[in-house]
Amino acid sequence: MKTIIIIFMAAVVCLTSCKKLDVTPPDKLSTANFWKSAADADQALAGIYATLYAQSGQVSEYAPMWWENFSDNSYSQNNQGGSQQSLIAGLTPTIGGFPTDNSNSLYINAYISIAATNSFLANVGKVLSGDKLNQYKGEAYFVRAFNYFLLAETYGNVPLITADPLTIDFKNKISKSSKEDILKLVESDLDQAITSLPDDKYTTGHVVKASAQGIKVRVLLFEKKYADAAALAKTIISGGLFSLSNSYAGNFYKPDQRSSPEIMFSVQFQAPAVPHPFAITTVIIGAGYKDLQGTQDMINEYEANDPRKTMTFFFPGDTPAKGWPFPNTVGTPGVNNWTPGFYPGKKWLDPKNVDPQPGMLDDQDYVWLRYADVKLMYAEAQNETAGPDASVYQQINEVRARPGVNMPPLPANLTQAEMRTRIMHERRVEFALEGLRYFDLRRWGIAKQKLNGFIQNSLTPAVKTIYKDNFDLWPLPQNEIDRNTPALIQNPGY
């Protein structure tokens, strides 16, 4: 962990202030010139949110669409995030990308963000007090919980660090804590956030009470605490602050994102001041890229006449009138990196962006929680707790009947198992290309069933994906294991 701690310190220094620090002696960092005023707290809080902009090559672990390529939903022909190699070759401790990249893996970037929050929580009380202190700390607790939950979902047992990184003894090596202990901290941090954050709509990019409640519902589902998850989701629904947007597609680009009544947590950008470091529009659909292409299996999941299909993917023959972003052309498999047998992603694309190029400035917010998810999480948790009662039907049918989608209600008298299957279906089509499928498959315990031997493209049936039992926990980056033996132990099977 020594390397990560050094990265922690660099991150904290860079994120908390642009002032020159007095480094005395030269092997120690000082905060003597910081934490002097409330303005420093504002800078440091902005720095915490800025950690969620972290890049891993051309894409980011905090951009949810790239997680889809680890699942059966979509395909990255250029191996964005290491997803294609992870599926075709199998996970290893040195595979790179999101799992184990030496400098920009989820493991590294999550701990950089955690370090920033730890430093903030240790010091913000020096310059703030009262309600403002509680709210700012609540926001930091949320970000730390969000990162630790990502680590627990993917790696399982990881080091648990809550100390200010500027106080850590670098000579000590740090071992892993159990996933159960990590999740206890996640729940505790989210509870702190829930009690400290304003009970408002989500508008400015600063998390609110419902942001923390919604992520906690997700955590409780992961832990199979179904009754608790249903109760908390019901609290959000009963609160009445959020609703389904009149524009399903508008949840994924400006300006509709900022006025959407269903977005509950996102990583916000604003061009030209804060654009994406590398245009996600280009990576998704640009000539030479097209790294978010739906599988035929994903397309087959949609029911007849479900408009979410054509709001999420392009199809052969699509023209600019149907959103194809290249003037005077028609979408054609085999042209400009459209791989025959797949379907280029359309969700997340601003229809105003034409002929996307690498240098363009785009700024779609990374949406991590929508009210539709709260409703479907309630339905899942309640179905597991009490079976398919009227409230389960209500929440699913309201999502299906959302404006612009208008799908018919579910048939009556479904069994609990039948309703479970319907919920799995609804989550897949509602949240396609939003980064939830991979995590859903793993928490449902069916990742191996769905991904081992999966044929991504029927035109190349000999190419199959690999998913072993131990892949339910990612390997820790091997360089971290090497630097921290014998304290840090690799996950089983690697």
Residue pairs with C-beta under 8 A, 6 or more apart in sequence:
1 159
1 161
1 173
1 174
1 480
1 483
1 484
1 487
1 488
2 170
2 173
2 483
2 484
3 479
3 480
3 483
4 108
4 111
4 480
5 115
5 165
5 168
5 170
6 170
7 108
7 111
7 112
7 115
8 111
8 112
8 114
8 115
8 116
8 165
8 168
9 29
9 115
9 165
9 166
11 51
11 112
11 113
11 115
11 116
12 115
12 116
12 119
12 165
12 166
13 21
13 29
14 47
15 44
15 47
15 48
15 50
15 51
15 116
16 31
16 34
16 40
16 43
16 44
16 47
16 116
16 119
16 120
17 33
17 34
17 40
17 43
17 44
18 43
19 33
19 34
20 33
21 29
21 30
21 31
21 32
21 33
21 34
22 30
22 32
22 33
23 29
23 30
24 30
29 166
31 123
31 166
34 40
34 44
34 123
35 41
35 123
35 124
35 126
35 127
36 127
37 127
38 127
38 128
38 132
40 127
41 124
41 127
41 128
41 136
44 116
44 119
44 120
44 123
44 124
45 120
45 124
45 136
45 139
45 140
47 116
47 120
48 113
48 116
48 117
48 120
48 139
48 140
48 143
49 143
49 205
49 267
51 109
51 112
51 113
51 116
51 143
52 62
52 113
52 143
52 267
52 366
53 60
53 62
53 267
53 269
53 274
53 277
54 60
54 61
54 62
54 104
54 109
54 112
54 113
55 104
55 277
55 278
56 81
56 97
56 98
56 101
56 104
56 105
56 106
56 109
57 80
57 81
57 97
57 104
58 80
58 278
58 283
59 66
59 80
59 81
59 278
59 280
59 283
59 291
60 66
60 277
60 366
61 81
61 98
61 105
61 106
61 109
61 110
61 150
62 109
62 267
62 366
63 267
63 280
63 366
64 366
64 367
64 368
64 434
64 435
64 436
65 280
65 284
65 292
65 345
65 347
65 348
65 433
65 434
65 435
66 76
66 80
66 81
66 83
66 98
66 292
66 435
67 81
67 98
67 435
67 436
67 437
67 438
67 439
68 74
68 292
68 432
68 433
68 434
68 435
68 437
68 438
69 75
69 76
69 80
69 81
69 83
69 84
69 87
69 291
69 292
70 81
70 83
70 86
70 87
70 98
70 438
71 437
71 438
71 441
71 451
72 295
72 297
72 298
72 437
72 441
72 450
72 451
72 454
72 456
72 465
73 294
73 295
73 298
73 428
73 432
73 433
73 437
74 292
74 293
74 294
74 295
74 298
74 342
74 345
74 433
75 84
75 293
75 294
75 295
75 339
75 342
75 456
75 457
76 83
76 84
76 291
76 292
76 293
77 84
77 290
77 291
77 293
77 337
77 339
78 84
78 289
78 291
79 85
79 97
80 97
80 283
80 291
81 97
81 98
82 95
82 96
82 97
82 98
82 99
82 100
82 101
83 97
83 98
85 95
85 96
85 97
86 95
86 97
86 99
87 451
87 454
87 456
87 465
87 466
87 467
88 463
88 465
88 466
89 95
89 466
90 466
90 468
90 471
91 99
91 468
91 471
91 474
91 475
91 494
92 100
92 475
92 494
93 100
93 475
93 476
93 477
93 478
93 481
93 490
93 494
94 100
94 477
94 478
95 475
96 102
96 105
97 105
98 105
98 106
99 105
99 106
99 107
99 154
99 474
99 475
99 477
100 107
100 474
100 475
100 476
100 477
100 478
101 108
101 477
102 108
102 477
102 479
105 477
106 150
106 151
106 154
107 151
107 155
107 158
107 476
107 477
107 480
108 477
110 147
110 148
110 150
110 151
111 147
111 159
111 161
113 143
113 144
113 147
114 144
114 147
114 148
114 161
115 161
115 165
117 140
117 141
117 143
117 144
117 147
118 144
118 161
118 162
118 163
118 164
118 165
119 164
119 165
119 166
120 136
120 140
121 137
121 140
121 141
121 144
121 164
122 163
122 164
122 167
123 164
124 133
124 136
124 137
124 140
125 133
128 136
134 196
135 196
135 197
135 198
137 192
137 196
138 192
138 193
138 194
138 195
138 196
138 197
138 207
138 212
139 193
139 197
139 206
139 207
141 189
141 190
141 192
141 193
141 196
141 212
142 189
142 190
142 193
142 197
142 207
142 211
142 212
142 215
143 207
144 189
145 185
145 186
145 187
145 189
145 190
145 193
145 212
145 215
145 219
146 215
146 368
148 158
148 160
148 182
148 185
148 186
148 189
149 183
149 186
149 215
149 218
149 219
149 222
151 158
151 182
152 158
152 179
152 182
152 183
152 186
152 222
153 222
153 439
153 442
153 443
154 473
154 474
155 473
155 474
155 475
155 476
155 491
156 179
156 472
156 473
156 474
156 491
157 176
157 177
157 178
157 179
157 182
157 473
157 491
158 176
158 177
158 182
158 476
159 174
159 175
159 176
159 177
159 488
160 177
160 181
160 182
160 185
161 168
161 174
162 185
173 484
173 487
173 488
174 484
174 487
174 488
175 487
175 488
175 489
176 488
176 489
183 219
183 222
183 223
186 219
187 216
187 219
190 212
190 213
190 215
190 216
190 219
191 216
193 207
193 209
193 211
193 212
194 209
194 212
194 213
194 216
197 207
197 208
197 209
197 211
197 212
198 208
198 209
199 208
199 209
199 210
199 239
199 241
200 208
200 209
200 241
201 208
201 241
201 242
201 261
202 208
202 210
202 211
202 242
202 263
202 264
202 265
202 266
203 258
205 266
205 267
205 268
207 265
208 264
210 236
210 239
210 241
210 242
210 264
211 264
211 265
211 369
213 232
213 235
213 236
214 233
214 236
214 264
214 265
214 369
214 373
214 374
215 265
215 369
216 232
217 229
217 232
217 233
217 236
217 374
217 377
217 378
217 381
218 369
218 373
218 377
220 226
220 228
220 229
220 232
220 381
221 229
221 377
221 380
221 381
221 443
222 439
222 443
224 384
226 380
226 381
226 382
226 384
226 385
227 381
227 385
229 377
229 378
229 381
230 378
230 381
230 382
230 385
233 374
233 375
233 377
233 378
233 381
234 378
234 391
236 242
236 371
236 374
237 374
237 375
237 378
237 395
242 261
242 262
242 264
242 371
242 374
243 261
243 262
243 371
244 261
244 262
244 371
244 372
244 375
244 398
244 399
244 402
244 403
245 251
245 256
245 260
245 261
245 262
245 263
245 402
245 403
246 403
246 404
247 256
247 260
247 403
247 404
248 307
248 308
248 311
248 402
248 403
248 404
248 405
249 256
249 311
249 347
249 404
250 256
250 257
250 260
251 257
251 260
251 262
251 263
251 367
251 370
252 347
252 348
252 349
252 364
252 367
253 348
253 349
253 350
253 351
253 364
254 350
254 363
254 364
254 365
257 263
257 266
257 364
257 365
257 367
258 365
261 371
262 370
262 371
262 372
263 365
263 367
263 369
263 370
263 371
264 369
264 370
264 371
264 374
265 367
265 368
265 369
266 365
266 366
266 367
266 368
266 369
267 365
267 366
267 368
268 274
268 365
269 275
269 276
269 363
269 364
269 365
269 366
270 363
271 361
271 362
271 363
272 361
274 363
275 361
275 362
275 363
276 361
276 362
276 363
276 364
278 358
279 286
279 356
279 357
279 358
279 359
279 360
279 361
279 362
280 348
280 362
280 364
281 325
281 348
281 349
281 350
281 353
281 356
281 360
281 362
281 364
282 289
282 356
282 357
282 358
282 360
282 362
283 289
283 291
283 292
284 290
284 291
284 292
284 344
284 345
284 348
284 349
285 292
285 314
285 325
285 344
285 345
285 346
285 349
285 356
286 356
286 357
286 358
287 326
287 336
287 337
288 336
288 337
289 337
290 336
290 337
290 338
290 339
290 344
292 344
292 345
292 348
292 433
293 338
293 339
293 342
293 343
293 344
293 345
294 312
294 313
294 342
294 343
294 344
294 345
294 432
294 433
295 342
295 343
295 456
295 457
296 341
296 342
296 343
296 457
296 458
297 454
298 313
298 343
298 428
298 432
299 309
299 313
299 343
301 425
301 428
301 429
302 308
302 309
302 429
303 407
303 429
305 407
306 405
306 407
306 429
307 404
307 405
307 406
308 405
308 429
308 430
308 432
309 429
310 322
310 346
311 346
311 347
312 345
312 346
312 347
312 432
312 433
313 343
313 344
313 345
313 346
313 347
313 432
314 322
314 323
314 324
314 331
314 343
314 344
314 345
314 346
315 331
315 343
316 331
316 332
316 333
317 330
317 331
317 332
318 324
318 330
318 331
319 330
319 331
320 326
320 327
320 328
320 329
323 346
323 349
323 351
324 330
324 331
325 349
325 351
325 353
325 354
325 355
325 356
326 336
326 354
326 355
327 354
327 355
331 338
331 344
332 338
333 339
333 340
333 341
333 342
334 340
338 344
339 457
340 459
341 457
341 458
341 459
341 460
342 456
342 457
345 433
347 432
347 433
347 434
348 364
348 433
350 362
350 364
353 360
353 362
356 362
367 434
368 435
370 434
372 399
372 402
372 430
372 431
373 431
373 436
375 395
375 396
375 398
375 399
376 395
376 396
376 399
376 423
376 426
376 427
376 430
378 391
378 392
378 395
379 391
379 392
379 395
379 396
379 423
380 420
380 423
380 427
382 389
382 391
382 392
382 395
383 392
383 416
383 419
383 420
383 423
384 416
384 420
387 416
387 419
388 414
388 415
388 416
388 418
388 419
392 419
393 409
393 410
393 412
396 410
396 422
396 423
396 426
397 409
397 410
399 405
399 426
399 430
400 407
400 408
400 409
400 410
400 426
401 407
401 409
410 419
410 422
414 422
424 440
424 444
427 436
427 437
427 440
428 437
428 440
431 437
438 447
441 447
441 450
441 451
442 472
447 467
447 471
447 472
448 467
448 468
448 469
448 471
450 467
451 465
451 466
451 467
452 465
452 466
452 467
452 468
453 464
453 465
454 464
454 465
454 467
455 461
455 463
455 464
456 463
456 465
457 463
468 493
469 493
470 491
470 492
470 493
470 494
473 491
473 492
474 491
475 490
475 491
475 494
476 488
476 490
476 491
478 490
480 488
481 488
481 489
481 490
